[in-house]
Amino acid sequence: MRNFLLSATAIFITNFAFGQLTLEHSFPSNQDARVYNDGTRIYYFVTKYDTSEYRNKIHIYNSDYSLYRTITFPWDTSFDSGVSFIGDYGISKYVFNTNDNFEFIVYTYSNSTQQTRCYIMDEDGIIIKDLSTYYTGTDDIVIFHDSLNNINKIKLKLKDTSIAGLVEIYTLPTTVLSAIEFESENELSAFPIPTNNILNVTNPKNGANKIEVFDTSGKLVLNKNFANIEYNISIDVQNLQKGIYIYRIGNSSGKFIKD
């Protein structure tokens, strides 16, 4: 009887706590929102998955969801995938530049030419670094702080004639690197991107045991079960058509390119 009462109490507390959640705002379908929070300010960075007129824009909203700024990328108008944030990298300041501008890593993809464009950019639309000739997998772009020389650096892997690529280290003009600025949005990542065969996904350990792959229309095209103890989940995507896909494990999701 005592165990039953404890269980009933636990259920009541859980339901009561969930009942306190209040929906504050919903972004329209096919929009991906990332959050910048420096402890005093919150901004929402919104991009679109689809091929509408907004595919080459990033909308920045204030904490009250009023529009702060819209950034247009002219170089993306011929691409049909839409602008997306790359990997686990979020929004930052004072990492790539010393000014007060927001910075981010974004990419776009052309289904017709199978070309990728990837850039480190700021809120003025200025290209800080063109990464289009580099790999963009989880382990291919690494930002770190060199404490010995007190300077920030970035590791990139240049696409060349070799299988592994050519690793390059660049110094950045800044000395402060906050972990929160590059915190994973959902602890879910995949490599290599683009891929034409196997996609390796890191288990986010969120209790789910199935990975699902959707096309940009929302159609389920692949799924695979895995054990919760698995750290890397490999899924064969070689039979998919070239283009952009969304992979999901539980409530965590990400995007990859099939080339």
Short mmCIF file of the C-alpha atoms (twelve columns), coordinates in Angstrom:
data_MODEL
# 
_entry.id   MODEL 
# 
loop_
_atom_site.group_PDB 
_atom_site.id 
_atom_site.type_symbol 
_atom_site.label_atom_id 
_atom_site.label_alt_id 
_atom_site.label_comp_id 
_atom_site.label_asym_id 
_atom_site.label_seq_id 
_atom_site.Cartn_x 
_atom_site.Cartn_y 
_atom_site.Cartn_z 
_atom_site.pdbx_PDB_model_num 
ATOM 1   C CA . MET A 1   0.000  0.000  0.000   1 
ATOM 2   C CA . ARG A 2   2.816  2.368  0.892   1 
ATOM 3   C CA . ASN A 3   4.547  1.704  -2.444  1 
ATOM 4   C CA . PHE A 4   1.267  2.378  -4.258  1 
ATOM 5   C CA . LEU A 5   0.884  5.713  -2.463  1 
ATOM 6   C CA . LEU A 6   4.452  6.669  -3.298  1 
ATOM 7   C CA . SER A 7   3.906  5.811  -6.953  1 
ATOM 8   C CA . ALA A 8   0.673  7.775  -7.070  1 
ATOM 9   C CA . THR A 9   2.392  10.749 -5.437  1 
ATOM 10  C CA . ALA A 10  5.239  10.603 -7.966  1 
ATOM 11  C CA . ILE A 11  2.754  10.546 -10.853 1 
ATOM 12  C CA . PHE A 12  0.850  13.487 -9.356  1 
ATOM 13  C CA . ILE A 13  4.040  15.526 -8.918  1 
ATOM 14  C CA . THR A 14  5.138  14.748 -12.480 1 
ATOM 15  C CA . ASN A 15  1.785  15.737 -13.945 1 
ATOM 16  C CA . PHE A 16  1.616  18.841 -11.784 1 
ATOM 17  C CA . ALA A 17  5.103  19.936 -12.876 1 
ATOM 18  C CA . PHE A 18  4.279  19.345 -16.531 1 
ATOM 19  C CA . GLY A 19  1.102  21.364 -16.098 1 
ATOM 20  C CA . GLN A 20  3.210  24.410 -15.255 1 
ATOM 21  C CA . LEU A 21  4.716  24.485 -18.765 1 
ATOM 22  C CA . THR A 22  3.250  27.351 -20.753 1 
ATOM 23  C CA . LEU A 23  3.709  27.642 -24.502 1 
ATOM 24  C CA . GLU A 24  5.275  31.048 -25.105 1 
ATOM 25  C CA . HIS A 25  5.915  31.043 -28.843 1 
ATOM 26  C CA . SER A 26  5.815  28.693 -31.838 1 
ATOM 27  C CA . PHE A 27  8.039  29.146 -34.860 1 
ATOM 28  C CA . PRO A 28  6.359  28.131 -38.142 1 
ATOM 29  C CA . SER A 29  6.920  24.702 -39.683 1 
ATOM 30  C CA . ASN A 30  10.271 24.150 -41.425 1 
ATOM 31  C CA . GLN A 31  11.945 26.875 -39.385 1 
ATOM 32  C CA . ASP A 32  14.974 26.010 -37.269 1 
ATOM 33  C CA . ALA A 33  15.650 28.280 -34.268 1 
ATOM 34  C CA . ARG A 34  18.868 28.527 -32.293 1 
ATOM 35  C CA . VAL A 35  19.255 30.449 -29.055 1 
ATOM 36  C CA . TYR A 36  21.976 32.885 -28.031 1 
ATOM 37  C CA . ASN A 37  22.117 33.581 -24.292 1 
ATOM 38  C CA . ASP A 38  25.016 35.429 -22.702 1 
ATOM 39  C CA . GLY A 39  23.411 35.591 -19.271 1 
ATOM 40  C CA . THR A 40  21.839 39.007 -19.795 1 
ATOM 41  C CA . ARG A 41  20.338 38.834 -23.287 1 
ATOM 42  C CA . ILE A 42  18.498 36.221 -25.328 1 
ATOM 43  C CA . TYR A 43  18.223 36.209 -29.119 1 
ATOM 44  C CA . TYR A 44  16.666 33.655 -31.473 1 
ATOM 45  C CA . PHE A 45  18.326 32.891 -34.812 1 
ATOM 46  C CA . VAL A 46  15.879 31.399 -37.308 1 
ATOM 47  C CA . THR A 47  16.544 29.735 -40.680 1 
ATOM 48  C CA . LYS A 48  14.264 27.769 -43.010 1 
ATOM 49  C CA . TYR A 49  14.709 24.224 -44.347 1 
ATOM 50  C CA . ASP A 50  12.604 24.704 -47.461 1 
ATOM 51  C CA . THR A 51  13.202 26.422 -50.802 1 
ATOM 52  C CA . SER A 52  11.007 29.471 -50.271 1 
ATOM 53  C CA . GLU A 53  12.065 33.078 -50.707 1 
ATOM 54  C CA . TYR A 54  13.572 32.932 -47.208 1 
ATOM 55  C CA . ARG A 55  16.103 30.228 -48.070 1 
ATOM 56  C CA . ASN A 56  18.988 32.728 -48.175 1 
ATOM 57  C CA . LYS A 57  18.102 34.628 -44.998 1 
ATOM 58  C CA . ILE A 58  18.686 34.426 -41.258 1 
ATOM 59  C CA . HIS A 59  16.160 36.221 -39.067 1 
ATOM 60  C CA . ILE A 60  17.294 37.360 -35.620 1 
ATOM 61  C CA . TYR A 61  14.597 37.974 -33.001 1 
ATOM 62  C CA . ASN A 62  14.794 39.673 -29.612 1 
ATOM 63  C CA . SER A 63  13.693 37.917 -26.425 1 
ATOM 64  C CA . ASP A 64  10.144 39.258 -26.947 1 
ATOM 65  C CA . TYR A 65  10.188 37.770 -30.502 1 
ATOM 66  C CA . SER A 66  10.265 41.163 -32.165 1 
ATOM 67  C CA . LEU A 67  12.543 41.251 -35.205 1 
ATOM 68  C CA . TYR A 68  16.046 42.464 -34.408 1 
ATOM 69  C CA . ARG A 69  17.635 41.986 -37.808 1 
ATOM 70  C CA . THR A 70  17.363 40.084 -41.093 1 
ATOM 71  C CA . ILE A 71  20.579 38.989 -42.817 1 
ATOM 72  C CA . THR A 72  20.530 38.233 -46.547 1 
ATOM 73  C CA . PHE A 73  23.229 36.167 -48.231 1 
ATOM 74  C CA . PRO A 74  23.365 37.017 -51.980 1 
ATOM 75  C CA . TRP A 75  25.698 34.115 -52.710 1 
ATOM 76  C CA . ASP A 76  22.921 31.667 -51.779 1 
ATOM 77  C CA . THR A 77  20.231 32.746 -54.241 1 
ATOM 78  C CA . SER A 78  21.102 29.988 -56.737 1 
ATOM 79  C CA . PHE A 79  21.116 27.285 -54.063 1 
ATOM 80  C CA . ASP A 80  17.937 25.449 -53.176 1 
ATOM 81  C CA . SER A 81  18.619 23.925 -49.759 1 
ATOM 82  C CA . GLY A 82  18.285 26.998 -47.578 1 
ATOM 83  C CA . VAL A 83  20.871 28.385 -45.148 1 
ATOM 84  C CA . SER A 84  21.573 26.178 -42.119 1 
ATOM 85  C CA . PHE A 85  23.855 26.323 -39.117 1 
ATOM 86  C CA . ILE A 86  26.725 23.850 -39.271 1 
ATOM 87  C CA . GLY A 87  27.088 20.970 -36.819 1 
ATOM 88  C CA . ASP A 88  27.104 21.753 -33.103 1 
ATOM 89  C CA . TYR A 89  28.399 25.272 -33.513 1 
ATOM 90  C CA . GLY A 90  26.016 27.938 -32.321 1 
ATOM 91  C CA . ILE A 91  26.105 31.704 -32.141 1 
ATOM 92  C CA . SER A 92  29.125 33.491 -30.694 1 
ATOM 93  C CA . LYS A 93  30.713 36.873 -30.104 1 
ATOM 94  C CA . TYR A 94  34.394 37.841 -29.715 1 
ATOM 95  C CA . VAL A 95  35.628 34.481 -31.024 1 
ATOM 96  C CA . PHE A 96  36.272 35.112 -34.727 1 
ATOM 97  C CA . ASN A 97  36.185 38.927 -34.484 1 
ATOM 98  C CA . THR A 98  36.920 41.484 -31.782 1 
ATOM 99  C CA . ASN A 99  33.858 43.617 -32.557 1 
ATOM 100 C CA . ASP A 100 30.394 43.229 -31.026 1 
ATOM 101 C CA . ASN A 101 28.835 41.464 -34.025 1 
ATOM 102 C CA . PHE A 102 27.209 38.063 -33.813 1 
ATOM 103 C CA . GLU A 103 29.192 35.298 -35.561 1 
ATOM 104 C CA . PHE A 104 28.064 31.921 -36.857 1 
ATOM 105 C CA . ILE A 105 29.014 29.067 -39.188 1 
ATOM 106 C CA . VAL A 106 26.443 28.428 -41.917 1 
ATOM 107 C CA . TYR A 107 26.210 26.337 -45.070 1 
ATOM 108 C CA . THR A 108 23.962 25.787 -48.064 1 
ATOM 109 C CA . TYR A 109 23.741 23.056 -50.673 1 
ATOM 110 C CA . SER A 110 22.725 22.837 -54.335 1 
ATOM 111 C CA . ASN A 111 20.778 19.700 -55.259 1 
ATOM 112 C CA . SER A 112 21.319 20.373 -58.970 1 
ATOM 113 C CA . THR A 113 25.117 20.813 -58.891 1 
ATOM 114 C CA . GLN A 114 25.865 18.939 -55.594 1 
ATOM 115 C CA . GLN A 115 27.958 21.899 -54.459 1 
ATOM 116 C CA . THR A 116 28.298 23.025 -50.871 1 
ATOM 117 C CA . ARG A 117 28.977 26.550 -49.626 1 
ATOM 118 C CA . CYS A 118 30.108 26.967 -46.019 1 
ATOM 119 C CA . TYR A 119 31.129 30.211 -44.338 1 
ATOM 120 C CA . ILE A 120 32.041 31.749 -41.012 1 
ATOM 121 C CA . MET A 121 30.013 34.968 -41.161 1 
ATOM 122 C CA . ASP A 122 28.874 37.848 -38.977 1 
ATOM 123 C CA . GLU A 123 25.591 39.700 -38.642 1 
ATOM 124 C CA . ASP A 124 26.645 42.274 -41.261 1 
ATOM 125 C CA . GLY A 125 26.883 39.469 -43.833 1 
ATOM 126 C CA . ILE A 126 30.673 39.719 -43.918 1 
ATOM 127 C CA . ILE A 127 32.461 36.470 -44.754 1 
ATOM 128 C CA . ILE A 128 35.128 35.931 -42.106 1 
ATOM 129 C CA . LYS A 129 36.334 32.660 -43.643 1 
ATOM 130 C CA . ASP A 130 35.190 30.675 -46.679 1 
ATOM 131 C CA . LEU A 131 35.049 27.006 -45.633 1 
ATOM 132 C CA . SER A 132 33.577 25.677 -48.878 1 
ATOM 133 C CA . THR A 133 36.732 23.709 -49.710 1 
ATOM 134 C CA . TYR A 134 36.844 22.111 -46.242 1 
ATOM 135 C CA . TYR A 135 35.115 19.092 -44.734 1 
ATOM 136 C CA . THR A 136 32.343 20.015 -42.304 1 
ATOM 137 C CA . GLY A 137 31.959 16.882 -40.184 1 
ATOM 138 C CA . THR A 138 31.903 16.870 -36.382 1 
ATOM 139 C CA . ASP A 139 35.651 16.265 -36.093 1 
ATOM 140 C CA . ASP A 140 36.644 18.451 -39.042 1 
ATOM 141 C CA . ILE A 141 35.887 21.878 -37.520 1 
ATOM 142 C CA . VAL A 142 37.273 22.294 -34.008 1 
ATOM 143 C CA . ILE A 143 37.564 25.627 -32.186 1 
ATOM 144 C CA . PHE A 144 39.849 25.652 -29.156 1 
ATOM 145 C CA . HIS A 145 41.855 27.899 -26.852 1 
ATOM 146 C CA . ASP A 146 45.657 27.719 -26.816 1 
ATOM 147 C CA . SER A 147 46.330 28.558 -23.154 1 
ATOM 148 C CA . LEU A 148 50.107 28.566 -23.632 1 
ATOM 149 C CA . ASN A 149 49.940 31.422 -26.132 1 
ATOM 150 C CA . ASN A 150 46.603 32.817 -24.877 1 
ATOM 151 C CA . ILE A 151 44.950 32.796 -28.280 1 
ATOM 152 C CA . ASN A 152 41.983 31.085 -29.911 1 
ATOM 153 C CA . LYS A 153 42.510 28.711 -32.820 1 
ATOM 154 C CA . ILE A 154 40.449 26.705 -35.289 1 
ATOM 155 C CA . LYS A 155 41.289 23.339 -36.820 1 
ATOM 156 C CA . LEU A 156 40.021 22.710 -40.358 1 
ATOM 157 C CA . LYS A 157 40.379 19.788 -42.745 1 
ATOM 158 C CA . LEU A 158 40.951 20.824 -46.346 1 
ATOM 159 C CA . LYS A 159 39.574 18.602 -49.119 1 
ATOM 160 C CA . ASP A 160 42.472 17.429 -51.288 1 
ATOM 161 C CA . THR A 161 43.401 14.368 -53.337 1 
ATOM 162 C CA . SER A 162 44.050 12.282 -50.212 1 
ATOM 163 C CA . ILE A 163 41.399 10.253 -48.408 1 
ATOM 164 C CA . ALA A 164 41.861 11.908 -45.013 1 
ATOM 165 C CA . GLY A 165 42.248 15.516 -46.167 1 
ATOM 166 C CA . LEU A 166 44.843 18.088 -45.138 1 
ATOM 167 C CA . VAL A 167 44.576 19.398 -41.556 1 
ATOM 168 C CA . GLU A 168 45.183 23.140 -41.132 1 
ATOM 169 C CA . ILE A 169 45.376 25.197 -37.937 1 
ATOM 170 C CA . TYR A 170 44.454 28.889 -38.040 1 
ATOM 171 C CA . THR A 171 44.935 31.447 -35.267 1 
ATOM 172 C CA . LEU A 172 42.046 33.776 -34.431 1 
ATOM 173 C CA . PRO A 173 42.348 37.412 -33.312 1 
ATOM 174 C CA . THR A 174 40.678 36.782 -29.946 1 
ATOM 175 C CA . THR A 175 41.693 35.385 -26.563 1 
ATOM 176 C CA . VAL A 176 38.381 34.598 -24.839 1 
ATOM 177 C CA . LEU A 177 36.499 31.410 -25.673 1 
ATOM 178 C CA . SER A 178 33.318 30.716 -23.737 1 
ATOM 179 C CA . ALA A 179 32.133 27.115 -23.694 1 
ATOM 180 C CA . ILE A 180 28.496 28.219 -23.749 1 
ATOM 181 C CA . GLU A 181 29.003 29.863 -27.141 1 
ATOM 182 C CA . PHE A 182 29.746 26.524 -28.754 1 
ATOM 183 C CA . GLU A 183 27.545 24.349 -26.615 1 
ATOM 184 C CA . SER A 184 25.766 21.604 -28.507 1 
ATOM 185 C CA . GLU A 185 22.124 22.446 -29.057 1 
ATOM 186 C CA . ASN A 186 20.922 18.904 -28.554 1 
ATOM 187 C CA . GLU A 187 24.095 16.812 -28.079 1 
ATOM 188 C CA . LEU A 188 23.422 15.125 -31.402 1 
ATOM 189 C CA . SER A 189 26.030 15.113 -34.165 1 
ATOM 190 C CA . ALA A 190 26.896 13.134 -37.290 1 
ATOM 191 C CA . PHE A 191 29.823 12.575 -39.631 1 
ATOM 192 C CA . PRO A 192 30.969 12.646 -42.368 1 
ATOM 193 C CA . ILE A 193 28.926 15.463 -43.896 1 
ATOM 194 C CA . PRO A 194 28.401 15.314 -46.842 1 
ATOM 195 C CA . THR A 195 28.263 11.519 -47.117 1 
ATOM 196 C CA . ASN A 196 27.465 9.132  -49.963 1 
ATOM 197 C CA . ASN A 197 27.495 5.866  -48.058 1 
ATOM 198 C CA . ILE A 198 27.458 5.590  -44.251 1 
ATOM 199 C CA . LEU A 199 26.294 8.258  -41.796 1 
ATOM 200 C CA . ASN A 200 27.719 7.904  -38.270 1 
ATOM 201 C CA . VAL A 201 25.554 9.477  -35.563 1 
ATOM 202 C CA . THR A 202 26.524 10.063 -31.931 1 
ATOM 203 C CA . ASN A 203 24.004 8.645  -29.466 1 
ATOM 204 C CA . PRO A 204 22.530 11.602 -27.512 1 
ATOM 205 C CA . LYS A 205 21.605 9.231  -24.632 1 
ATOM 206 C CA . ASN A 206 18.092 10.665 -24.427 1 
ATOM 207 C CA . GLY A 207 16.363 7.336  -23.800 1 
ATOM 208 C CA . ALA A 208 15.427 6.670  -27.423 1 
ATOM 209 C CA . ASN A 209 16.655 3.576  -29.279 1 
ATOM 210 C CA . LYS A 210 15.669 4.335  -32.868 1 
ATOM 211 C CA . ILE A 211 17.104 6.680  -35.478 1 
ATOM 212 C CA . GLU A 212 14.795 8.030  -38.189 1 
ATOM 213 C CA . VAL A 213 15.702 9.833  -41.419 1 
ATOM 214 C CA . PHE A 214 13.268 12.199 -43.151 1 
ATOM 215 C CA . ASP A 215 13.455 14.106 -46.420 1 
ATOM 216 C CA . THR A 216 12.746 17.852 -46.456 1 
ATOM 217 C CA . SER A 217 9.047  17.221 -47.087 1 
ATOM 218 C CA . GLY A 218 8.826  15.326 -43.784 1 
ATOM 219 C CA . LYS A 219 8.548  11.847 -45.329 1 
ATOM 220 C CA . LEU A 220 10.217 9.033  -43.357 1 
ATOM 221 C CA . VAL A 221 12.769 7.409  -45.693 1 
ATOM 222 C CA . LEU A 222 14.911 5.324  -43.304 1 
ATOM 223 C CA . ASN A 223 14.872 4.067  -39.738 1 
ATOM 224 C CA . LYS A 224 17.047 1.807  -37.610 1 
ATOM 225 C CA . ASN A 225 16.873 0.486  -34.053 1 
ATOM 226 C CA . PHE A 226 19.964 0.450  -31.839 1 
ATOM 227 C CA . ALA A 227 20.981 -0.477 -28.303 1 
ATOM 228 C CA . ASN A 228 21.105 2.313  -25.714 1 
ATOM 229 C CA . ILE A 229 24.695 1.363  -24.874 1 
ATOM 230 C CA . GLU A 230 25.873 2.101  -28.431 1 
ATOM 231 C CA . TYR A 231 27.861 5.328  -28.691 1 
ATOM 232 C CA . ASN A 232 28.098 5.580  -32.492 1 
ATOM 233 C CA . ILE A 233 25.172 4.516  -34.662 1 
ATOM 234 C CA . SER A 234 25.933 3.813  -38.319 1 
ATOM 235 C CA . ILE A 235 23.137 3.983  -40.879 1 
ATOM 236 C CA . ASP A 236 23.455 3.132  -44.577 1 
ATOM 237 C CA . VAL A 237 22.208 6.041  -46.723 1 
ATOM 238 C CA . GLN A 238 23.765 5.080  -50.049 1 
ATOM 239 C CA . ASN A 239 20.373 4.335  -51.655 1 
ATOM 240 C CA . LEU A 240 18.993 7.799  -50.862 1 
ATOM 241 C CA . GLN A 241 18.840 10.414 -53.592 1 
ATOM 242 C CA . LYS A 242 21.262 13.330 -53.384 1 
ATOM 243 C CA . GLY A 243 20.054 16.182 -51.221 1 
ATOM 244 C CA . ILE A 244 19.434 17.304 -47.636 1 
ATOM 245 C CA . TYR A 245 17.888 15.028 -45.003 1 
ATOM 246 C CA . ILE A 246 16.903 15.345 -41.349 1 
ATOM 247 C CA . TYR A 247 17.891 12.614 -38.885 1 
ATOM 248 C CA . ARG A 248 16.174 12.245 -35.523 1 
ATOM 249 C CA . ILE A 249 16.688 10.289 -32.317 1 
ATOM 250 C CA . GLY A 250 13.887 10.868 -29.828 1 
ATOM 251 C CA . ASN A 251 13.403 14.624 -29.504 1 
ATOM 252 C CA . SER A 252 16.872 15.455 -30.892 1 
ATOM 253 C CA . SER A 253 17.430 16.103 -34.586 1 
ATOM 254 C CA . GLY A 254 20.044 17.294 -37.060 1 
ATOM 255 C CA . LYS A 255 20.658 17.571 -40.792 1 
ATOM 256 C CA . PHE A 256 23.057 15.946 -43.226 1 
ATOM 257 C CA . ILE A 257 23.790 16.080 -46.941 1 
ATOM 258 C CA . LYS A 258 23.720 12.979 -49.142 1 
ATOM 259 C CA . ASP A 259 26.039 13.484 -52.124 1 
# 
